[in-house]
Amino acid sequence: MLSKNTAGKCRNENTYLAYSFLICNFDKFNFQIMKKLAVLTGAGISAESGISTFRDSDGLWEQHNVMDVASIEGWYKNPKLVLDFYNERRKQLEQVEPNAAHNILYELERYFNVCIITQNIDNLHERAGSTNIVHLHGELTKARSVADEDSIYDIGYKPINIGDTDKRGSQLRPHIVWFGEAVPMLNVAANNVAQADIVAIIGTSLNVYPAAGLVNYKQNNAHVFLINPKDVNVFYTQNLTVIKEPATTGVAKMRDILIERFL
């Protein structure tokens, strides 16, 4: 049998160890109880950093027919045109910076379990610091083999040219999901929306499918924020907050509402 002093010492040591464990793992436990925030971002958030929107009202993207530069048929028809087009987009991306909306979404990771689901192919969310990002339509700073879609390379802002190949000799192409191709990250995105307590839709018209259909996976009681200076047609009004402003000011207002209402 332990003496009173020995027993007391053991209890104190056990308490200290338990307390130390909680302190060391506080961030992990806190992360588990955070409300889940799924953020769907579109061209509008990147436009405020100076990146051209995906498609202008006349159906052109940087004066090109969208289907010539953003479809698998366009790639087969004229791969050099497609490579040159995305090489220019890469140059443009290198010259711009994340804006206030990107930065605020990163800051919200202090309070919420945030998943960014973006239709954009730029890396502005990454550069702002966001840590959980699902790229629905691929990533401009990556290349992949035409023979193996899982053979992916980080290229930064370097160009891809005809004759640039993977280690097995297959031509490299932009790691972009074009019209006519499957969206491999769609199920991952849908699962994140389905688990979210809060869904934010920022800078997207909800016109491009299948990405636009992701909102349909939300929980019935999930709160939805819609941030867009333009009118967006939605078919739900329950728990909906509309902020009719550009991303930079709209996300700031959303942050204030989230912190006041959900923390």
N, C-alpha and C positions, 0 to 999 in steps of 0.2 A: 504494500500500500504506500502511495506517495505521501510525503509530509505535506502540511498545509502550504508551506513556503514553496515547495517544489511544484505542487499542483497549481498554485497561483501563478508561478513563473511560466508554467506550460500554457495556462490560459492566456496570459498576457502575450506570449510569443505567438500563439495561434491567432489571437485577435490582430496582432500586428501584421502577421503574414496575410491574413484575409483582407485587411485594410490596404496593404501594399498591392495586393492582387487587383483590388477594385480600382485603385488609383491608376495603376499601370494599364488597365484595360478599360478605363472610363470611356475613351473615344469609341472603342468597339461597341460597348453596351449602349452608349448614347446613339450611335449610328443605327443600331437595331430598333430603337424606339422612335426614331425620327419619322415624321410623315414622309411618304414617298411622293416626289414631285416629278412628273414626266413632262418634258418640255419639247414641243414640236416646233422646229424653226425652219423658216423658208428664206427665199431670196431677200425679203425685206430687211432682215437683220444685217445681212452682209452688204446690202446696198449703201447703208449709212457709213460703211468703211471705204466706199469708193469702188466696190465690185459691181460690174454690170449685172443687171437682173437676168435671170435665165431666158426670159422671152419677153420682148417688147410687144406692145399692142398690135404691131403690124406682123407679128409672127416671126420676126427675125431676132437672132442673137448675134450681136456684134456684126450686123450687116450680112449674116449668113442665114440661109434657110435652116431652121432647127434640125430638120430631118437629114440635112447634108452633113451635119457635124455632131449630131447627138443620137444617131440610130445605128444599129448594126448594119443596116443596108448601106448607109452612108460610108461606113468603114470599108465594106467590101468594094464599094464603087470607087472611092478615092481615099485610100489610107493616108497619103501624104497630106492632103488637105486637112484631114482630121488631126493628124499629128501636129501640124503647124498651128492649127487652131488652139489646141490645148497647151502647146508650148507658149503661146502668147498669153493664155490665161495664167500659166505658172509665173511668167514674168510679172504680170499685173499683181498677182497675189503677193509676190515678194516685196512689193512696194507699199502695201497697205498694212494697217494695224487693226487689232480688235478694237471695237468701240465700247462705249459705256454699257450697252446692253449685254455684250459678251462678258464683260468684267463683273457685272452684277450677278449674272447667272452663276459664275464661279463663286462669288461671295456667298450665295445662297446655300452652298454646300456646308457652310458652318451650322445651318439650322435645319436643313432638309436632306433627305436621301434623294439626290438629284440625278436623273438620267436625261441627257440631251439626245433627242432623236432628230437628226437634221437631214433635210433634203439637199443641203448645200455640199459642194465638193471641196470647199476651201478648208483650211486648218485654223480658222480664227478662234473657234471654241477651244482647241488645244492650246493655242498660244495665249489665250486669256487665263488658262489654268484648269479648266474643267477636266475632270478625271474619268467620267463615265459617259462616253459618247458613242452613239450608234449612227454610223453613216449609211443612210439608205441607198444613196446613189453613188457610192464610191468615194475615192479620195484623190484629189488632183496631184498630190505630192508622192503618189505611188504609181508603179507600173506593174503590169503582169504579162505573163506569156500568153500568146494566142493559142497555144497548145495545151496549157494547163492553168485553169483559172485560180488554182491554189498556189501557183508559183508567183509570189508577189514580192516586189522590191521597193524599198524606200529610195526615192531619187531626189527628194527635196525639190529644188526649183530648176533642176537640170532639164534640158530638152530630151525628147525621145525622137529619134530619126529612123528613117527606113534603113534597115541593116543592123540596128541595135537589137541584139538577141539575148535570150537567156542562156544558161550554161549548156543547154542541149541544142542550141542553134535555132530556136524558134523566135520569130519576131516579137518584140515587146509592143504593147499597146497601153494606153491610159487605163488605170484601174478605176474605170467609170462604168456605171450601169446605164446603158443606152436604151432608148426605145427599141422594143423587140427582144429585150433580154429579161430574164427573171431577176427579181429583187431578193438576193439571198438573205439579207438581214431583216426581212419583213416580219418573220415570226418572232425574232428577238425583240423587235420594236413593239409588236402587238402585245407580247407578254408583259413588257414594262408598262405599257398604257393600262393594261387590265389590272395590274397590281397597284396602280397609283391612287393616292388619296386626292391628289390635285393634278390637273392637266392644264398646261399652258400652251396656247397656240400663238406663235409669234411670227409675223411677217410672211405669212403664207395665205394664198387665196383659197386653199382647199379645193383646187381644181385638177391637180395632177394625181391620177390614181396609178398604183394602189395606195400611195402614201396618204392621200386625202381620207381614205377609209379607216385609218388607224383610230380616229376619234370614236368610231363605233364600238371599239373594244373597251371603252372606259366603264368603270363601275357606275351604277345608276345614281349613287349618292356622291360621286366624285364632284368636286368643285372645278369648274372650267373657267379659265381666263382666256379671252380672245383679244389679242393686241394687234391692231392693224388700222392705219389711217383711212383705209377704204372699207366700204361695206362688204361683208362676207356673209354668204347665205349659210345659216346653220339650222338644223331641224330639232334643236333642243333648247329649252329656256331655263330648265331647272338648275339651280346653283350656277348660273352663268353670269360672269362679270365681263362686260365689254369695255375695253379701253381703246377708244378710237384715236390713237396717236401713233407716231412712228415708234420703232422698237426702243430707241435710246431713252425717250421720256416715258414711254408706256411701261417698260420693264421696271424702271425706277418706281413708278406708282404701284405696280404689282408687288414689288418687294415690300413696300411699306404696308400694304394691305395684308400680305402673307404674315409678316412679323406681328402685326397687331391682332390678327384674327386667329392665327393657328399656333402661336407660341405662348 
